[in-house]
Amino acid sequence: MKNTRLLTTMAVFVAIGVIGSSFLWFPTGIAKAYPVQHAVNVMAAVTLGPVPAVVIAFMIGLIRNLLGLGTLLAFPGGMVGALLAGYLYHWTKKKYLAATGEMIGTGIIGSLLSVPFANILMGQSVGAIAFIPGFVVSSCTGALIGLFVLSRVKQQNLIPKQLQS
């Protein structure tokens, strides 16, 4: 029963991330920024943990790419942010550190990893400075949205105890 609940919750997060990306995005050079992805990363990291958060980020990036809604840069950005957010929350149990992990993981580390990714897989030769501003703005906005949603959900007791890490 717990595995079914986990998979269902993960599927809901993936759906939110994919549908949200259709409505809220902005261009940042050759990349596209999706704050909803970062909000989902923070929420999944806090409620489900680091591994499910990374799987969710991967699935959102994959579906967005298959639908033509994103770029290959969704993988290094989204997955690194989700991983760092998940582990920082796991180690500290502080939601603001999950958001900080998302901002650093995506905004800084993910943007730096995107440089060789863009060069090798997308044929775009750009420097790190081309990605950092857009990734930082997107991840900070999304992380703050994720924190806000988590604060509202906790007040309403909408997350079952079994899913809380």
ChimeraX commands (.cxc) that place a marker at each C-alpha (Angstrom):
marker #1 position 0.00,0.00,0.00 radius 0.5
marker #1 position 2.84,2.39,0.82 radius 0.5
marker #1 position 4.48,1.83,-2.60 radius 0.5
marker #1 position 1.19,2.54,-4.37 radius 0.5
marker #1 position 0.76,5.76,-2.40 radius 0.5
marker #1 position 4.36,6.80,-3.13 radius 0.5
marker #1 position 4.05,6.13,-6.87 radius 0.5
marker #1 position 0.70,7.91,-7.03 radius 0.5
marker #1 position 2.11,10.94,-5.23 radius 0.5
marker #1 position 5.11,10.97,-7.54 radius 0.5
marker #1 position 2.79,10.81,-10.56 radius 0.5
marker #1 position 0.81,13.78,-9.24 radius 0.5
marker #1 position 4.02,15.79,-8.81 radius 0.5
marker #1 position 5.08,14.89,-12.37 radius 0.5
marker #1 position 1.68,15.97,-13.69 radius 0.5
marker #1 position 1.89,19.28,-11.80 radius 0.5
marker #1 position 5.38,19.88,-13.17 radius 0.5
marker #1 position 4.47,19.09,-16.78 radius 0.5
marker #1 position 1.17,20.98,-16.81 radius 0.5
marker #1 position 2.63,23.91,-14.89 radius 0.5
marker #1 position 5.43,24.22,-17.41 radius 0.5
marker #1 position 2.87,24.81,-20.14 radius 0.5
marker #1 position 1.63,27.92,-18.38 radius 0.5
marker #1 position 4.57,29.42,-16.52 radius 0.5
marker #1 position 7.91,29.66,-18.29 radius 0.5
marker #1 position 10.23,32.25,-19.73 radius 0.5
marker #1 position 13.13,32.14,-22.21 radius 0.5
marker #1 position 16.69,32.53,-20.97 radius 0.5
marker #1 position 18.78,32.45,-24.13 radius 0.5
marker #1 position 18.96,28.90,-25.50 radius 0.5
marker #1 position 17.36,27.54,-22.32 radius 0.5
marker #1 position 13.84,27.88,-21.00 radius 0.5
marker #1 position 13.17,28.53,-17.33 radius 0.5
marker #1 position 10.35,26.69,-15.55 radius 0.5
marker #1 position 9.75,27.90,-11.96 radius 0.5
marker #1 position 7.05,25.24,-11.44 radius 0.5
marker #1 position 9.75,22.57,-11.86 radius 0.5
marker #1 position 11.69,24.09,-8.97 radius 0.5
marker #1 position 8.59,24.40,-6.79 radius 0.5
marker #1 position 7.85,20.73,-7.41 radius 0.5
marker #1 position 11.48,19.83,-6.62 radius 0.5
marker #1 position 11.26,21.51,-3.21 radius 0.5
marker #1 position 7.86,20.01,-2.40 radius 0.5
marker #1 position 8.93,16.51,-3.48 radius 0.5
marker #1 position 12.24,16.78,-1.62 radius 0.5
marker #1 position 10.47,17.68,1.62 radius 0.5
marker #1 position 7.54,15.28,1.37 radius 0.5
marker #1 position 9.15,12.26,-0.35 radius 0.5
marker #1 position 12.93,12.53,-0.01 radius 0.5
marker #1 position 15.91,12.94,-2.33 radius 0.5
marker #1 position 15.60,9.84,-4.54 radius 0.5
marker #1 position 11.90,10.27,-5.43 radius 0.5
marker #1 position 12.53,14.00,-5.98 radius 0.5
marker #1 position 15.28,13.21,-8.52 radius 0.5
marker #1 position 13.07,10.63,-10.28 radius 0.5
marker #1 position 10.25,13.19,-10.45 radius 0.5
marker #1 position 12.60,15.85,-11.87 radius 0.5
marker #1 position 13.86,13.37,-14.48 radius 0.5
marker #1 position 10.33,12.37,-15.50 radius 0.5
marker #1 position 9.18,15.99,-15.80 radius 0.5
marker #1 position 12.21,16.81,-17.96 radius 0.5
marker #1 position 11.67,13.72,-20.09 radius 0.5
marker #1 position 7.98,14.37,-20.70 radius 0.5
marker #1 position 8.57,18.07,-21.39 radius 0.5
marker #1 position 11.21,17.15,-23.95 radius 0.5
marker #1 position 9.02,14.50,-25.57 radius 0.5
marker #1 position 6.21,17.06,-25.85 radius 0.5
marker #1 position 8.54,19.73,-27.23 radius 0.5
marker #1 position 8.02,21.96,-24.19 radius 0.5
marker #1 position 11.58,21.98,-22.89 radius 0.5
marker #1 position 15.23,21.59,-23.71 radius 0.5
marker #1 position 17.81,19.00,-22.71 radius 0.5
marker #1 position 19.00,21.44,-20.08 radius 0.5
marker #1 position 16.06,20.33,-17.92 radius 0.5
marker #1 position 18.05,17.28,-16.88 radius 0.5
marker #1 position 21.18,18.77,-15.28 radius 0.5
marker #1 position 19.26,21.69,-13.81 radius 0.5
marker #1 position 16.22,19.96,-12.41 radius 0.5
marker #1 position 17.86,16.77,-11.19 radius 0.5
marker #1 position 20.81,18.37,-9.39 radius 0.5
marker #1 position 18.51,20.85,-7.66 radius 0.5
marker #1 position 16.13,18.11,-6.55 radius 0.5
marker #1 position 19.00,15.98,-5.24 radius 0.5
marker #1 position 20.59,18.77,-3.22 radius 0.5
marker #1 position 17.21,19.96,-1.91 radius 0.5
marker #1 position 16.32,16.42,-0.86 radius 0.5
marker #1 position 19.56,15.74,0.95 radius 0.5
marker #1 position 19.70,19.11,2.70 radius 0.5
marker #1 position 16.17,18.58,3.98 radius 0.5
marker #1 position 16.91,14.95,4.90 radius 0.5
marker #1 position 19.96,15.96,6.94 radius 0.5
marker #1 position 18.48,19.05,8.64 radius 0.5
marker #1 position 14.66,18.78,8.50 radius 0.5
marker #1 position 14.60,22.50,7.63 radius 0.5
marker #1 position 12.40,23.43,4.68 radius 0.5
marker #1 position 14.27,26.64,3.97 radius 0.5
marker #1 position 17.43,24.56,3.45 radius 0.5
marker #1 position 15.58,22.41,0.92 radius 0.5
marker #1 position 14.76,25.63,-0.94 radius 0.5
marker #1 position 18.38,26.77,-0.58 radius 0.5
marker #1 position 19.53,23.41,-1.96 radius 0.5
marker #1 position 17.25,23.87,-4.96 radius 0.5
marker #1 position 18.59,27.37,-5.58 radius 0.5
marker #1 position 22.24,26.33,-5.31 radius 0.5
marker #1 position 21.78,22.96,-7.01 radius 0.5
marker #1 position 19.94,24.34,-10.01 radius 0.5
marker #1 position 20.98,27.98,-10.03 radius 0.5
marker #1 position 24.72,27.43,-9.68 radius 0.5
marker #1 position 25.70,23.76,-10.06 radius 0.5
marker #1 position 23.04,22.90,-12.66 radius 0.5
marker #1 position 23.84,25.98,-14.73 radius 0.5
marker #1 position 27.55,25.09,-14.72 radius 0.5
marker #1 position 26.79,21.48,-15.71 radius 0.5
marker #1 position 24.62,22.82,-18.53 radius 0.5
marker #1 position 27.60,24.37,-20.33 radius 0.5
marker #1 position 29.16,21.08,-21.53 radius 0.5
marker #1 position 25.66,19.62,-21.90 radius 0.5
marker #1 position 24.69,22.42,-24.29 radius 0.5
marker #1 position 27.98,22.19,-26.13 radius 0.5
marker #1 position 28.01,18.43,-26.64 radius 0.5
marker #1 position 24.31,17.59,-27.01 radius 0.5
marker #1 position 22.83,20.81,-28.38 radius 0.5
marker #1 position 25.72,22.15,-30.47 radius 0.5
marker #1 position 25.67,25.48,-28.61 radius 0.5
marker #1 position 28.97,26.87,-27.38 radius 0.5
marker #1 position 28.20,29.26,-24.56 radius 0.5
marker #1 position 29.88,30.21,-21.31 radius 0.5
marker #1 position 28.55,29.67,-17.81 radius 0.5
marker #1 position 27.45,33.28,-17.60 radius 0.5
marker #1 position 24.85,32.53,-20.28 radius 0.5
marker #1 position 22.96,30.14,-17.96 radius 0.5
marker #1 position 23.53,31.36,-14.42 radius 0.5
marker #1 position 21.18,34.41,-14.41 radius 0.5
marker #1 position 18.17,32.56,-15.87 radius 0.5
marker #1 position 18.72,29.44,-13.78 radius 0.5
marker #1 position 19.11,31.49,-10.59 radius 0.5
marker #1 position 15.97,33.56,-11.21 radius 0.5
marker #1 position 13.93,30.50,-12.11 radius 0.5
marker #1 position 15.15,28.35,-9.22 radius 0.5
marker #1 position 14.78,31.12,-6.63 radius 0.5
marker #1 position 11.25,31.95,-7.79 radius 0.5
marker #1 position 10.23,28.29,-7.89 radius 0.5
marker #1 position 11.85,27.44,-4.55 radius 0.5
marker #1 position 9.97,30.28,-2.86 radius 0.5
marker #1 position 6.70,29.13,-4.44 radius 0.5
marker #1 position 7.43,25.60,-3.20 radius 0.5
marker #1 position 8.08,26.87,0.33 radius 0.5
marker #1 position 4.86,28.86,0.27 radius 0.5
marker #1 position 2.81,25.87,-0.89 radius 0.5
marker #1 position 4.43,23.63,1.74 radius 0.5
marker #1 position 3.57,26.12,4.47 radius 0.5
marker #1 position -0.08,26.19,3.36 radius 0.5
marker #1 position -0.31,22.40,2.98 radius 0.5
marker #1 position 1.17,21.79,6.43 radius 0.5
marker #1 position -1.36,24.13,8.02 radius 0.5
marker #1 position -4.17,22.16,6.39 radius 0.5
marker #1 position -2.66,18.72,7.25 radius 0.5
marker #1 position -3.01,17.55,3.63 radius 0.5
marker #1 position 0.15,15.43,3.62 radius 0.5
marker #1 position -0.35,12.02,5.27 radius 0.5
marker #1 position 2.20,11.21,7.99 radius 0.5
marker #1 position 3.33,8.14,6.01 radius 0.5
marker #1 position 4.59,10.35,3.16 radius 0.5
marker #1 position 6.40,12.89,5.31 radius 0.5
marker #1 position 10.12,12.19,5.57 radius 0.5
marker link #1:1,2 radius 0.2
marker link #1:2,3 radius 0.2
marker link #1:3,4 radius 0.2
marker link #1:4,5 radius 0.2
marker link #1:5,6 radius 0.2
marker link #1:6,7 radius 0.2
marker link #1:7,8 radius 0.2
marker link #1:8,9 radius 0.2
marker link #1:9,10 radius 0.2
marker link #1:10,11 radius 0.2
marker link #1:11,12 radius 0.2
marker link #1:12,13 radius 0.2
marker link #1:13,14 radius 0.2
marker link #1:14,15 radius 0.2
marker link #1:15,16 radius 0.2
marker link #1:16,17 radius 0.2
marker link #1:17,18 radius 0.2
marker link #1:18,19 radius 0.2
marker link #1:19,20 radius 0.2
marker link #1:20,21 radius 0.2
marker link #1:21,22 radius 0.2
marker link #1:22,23 radius 0.2
marker link #1:23,24 radius 0.2
marker link #1:24,25 radius 0.2
marker link #1:25,26 radius 0.2
marker link #1:26,27 radius 0.2
marker link #1:27,28 radius 0.2
marker link #1:28,29 radius 0.2
marker link #1:29,30 radius 0.2
marker link #1:30,31 radius 0.2
marker link #1:31,32 radius 0.2
marker link #1:32,33 radius 0.2
marker link #1:33,34 radius 0.2
marker link #1:34,35 radius 0.2
marker link #1:35,36 radius 0.2
marker link #1:36,37 radius 0.2
marker link #1:37,38 radius 0.2
marker link #1:38,39 radius 0.2
marker link #1:39,40 radius 0.2
marker link #1:40,41 radius 0.2
marker link #1:41,42 radius 0.2
marker link #1:42,43 radius 0.2
marker link #1:43,44 radius 0.2
marker link #1:44,45 radius 0.2
marker link #1:45,46 radius 0.2
marker link #1:46,47 radius 0.2
marker link #1:47,48 radius 0.2
marker link #1:48,49 radius 0.2
marker link #1:49,50 radius 0.2
marker link #1:50,51 radius 0.2
marker link #1:51,52 radius 0.2
marker link #1:52,53 radius 0.2
marker link #1:53,54 radius 0.2
marker link #1:54,55 radius 0.2
marker link #1:55,56 radius 0.2
marker link #1:56,57 radius 0.2
marker link #1:57,58 radius 0.2
marker link #1:58,59 radius 0.2
marker link #1:59,60 radius 0.2
marker link #1:60,61 radius 0.2
marker link #1:61,62 radius 0.2
marker link #1:62,63 radius 0.2
marker link #1:63,64 radius 0.2
marker link #1:64,65 radius 0.2
marker link #1:65,66 radius 0.2
marker link #1:66,67 radius 0.2
marker link #1:67,68 radius 0.2
marker link #1:68,69 radius 0.2
marker link #1:69,70 radius 0.2
marker link #1:70,71 radius 0.2
marker link #1:71,72 radius 0.2
marker link #1:72,73 radius 0.2
marker link #1:73,74 radius 0.2
marker link #1:74,75 radius 0.2
marker link #1:75,76 radius 0.2
marker link #1:76,77 radius 0.2
marker link #1:77,78 radius 0.2
marker link #1:78,79 radius 0.2
marker link #1:79,80 radius 0.2
marker link #1:80,81 radius 0.2
marker link #1:81,82 radius 0.2
marker link #1:82,83 radius 0.2
marker link #1:83,84 radius 0.2
marker link #1:84,85 radius 0.2
marker link #1:85,86 radius 0.2
marker link #1:86,87 radius 0.2
marker link #1:87,88 radius 0.2
marker link #1:88,89 radius 0.2
marker link #1:89,90 radius 0.2
marker link #1:90,91 radius 0.2
marker link #1:91,92 radius 0.2
marker link #1:92,93 radius 0.2
marker link #1:93,94 radius 0.2
marker link #1:94,95 radius 0.2
marker link #1:95,96 radius 0.2
marker link #1:96,97 radius 0.2
marker link #1:97,98 radius 0.2
marker link #1:98,99 radius 0.2
marker link #1:99,100 radius 0.2
marker link #1:100,101 radius 0.2
marker link #1:101,102 radius 0.2
marker link #1:102,103 radius 0.2
marker link #1:103,104 radius 0.2
marker link #1:104,105 radius 0.2
marker link #1:105,106 radius 0.2
marker link #1:106,107 radius 0.2
marker link #1:107,108 radius 0.2
marker link #1:108,109 radius 0.2
marker link #1:109,110 radius 0.2
marker link #1:110,111 radius 0.2
marker link #1:111,112 radius 0.2
marker link #1:112,113 radius 0.2
marker link #1:113,114 radius 0.2
marker link #1:114,115 radius 0.2
marker link #1:115,116 radius 0.2
marker link #1:116,117 radius 0.2
marker link #1:117,118 radius 0.2
marker link #1:118,119 radius 0.2
marker link #1:119,120 radius 0.2
marker link #1:120,121 radius 0.2
marker link #1:121,122 radius 0.2
marker link #1:122,123 radius 0.2
marker link #1:123,124 radius 0.2
marker link #1:124,125 radius 0.2
marker link #1:125,126 radius 0.2
marker link #1:126,127 radius 0.2
marker link #1:127,128 radius 0.2
marker link #1:128,129 radius 0.2
marker link #1:129,130 radius 0.2
marker link #1:130,131 radius 0.2
marker link #1:131,132 radius 0.2
marker link #1:132,133 radius 0.2
marker link #1:133,134 radius 0.2
marker link #1:134,135 radius 0.2
marker link #1:135,136 radius 0.2
marker link #1:136,137 radius 0.2
marker link #1:137,138 radius 0.2
marker link #1:138,139 radius 0.2
marker link #1:139,140 radius 0.2
marker link #1:140,141 radius 0.2
marker link #1:141,142 radius 0.2
marker link #1:142,143 radius 0.2
marker link #1:143,144 radius 0.2
marker link #1:144,145 radius 0.2
marker link #1:145,146 radius 0.2
marker link #1:146,147 radius 0.2
marker link #1:147,148 radius 0.2
marker link #1:148,149 radius 0.2
marker link #1:149,150 radius 0.2
marker link #1:150,151 radius 0.2
marker link #1:151,152 radius 0.2
marker link #1:152,153 radius 0.2
marker link #1:153,154 radius 0.2
marker link #1:154,155 radius 0.2
marker link #1:155,156 radius 0.2
marker link #1:156,157 radius 0.2
marker link #1:157,158 radius 0.2
marker link #1:158,159 radius 0.2
marker link #1:159,160 radius 0.2
marker link #1:160,161 radius 0.2
marker link #1:161,162 radius 0.2
marker link #1:162,163 radius 0.2
marker link #1:163,164 radius 0.2
marker link #1:164,165 radius 0.2
view
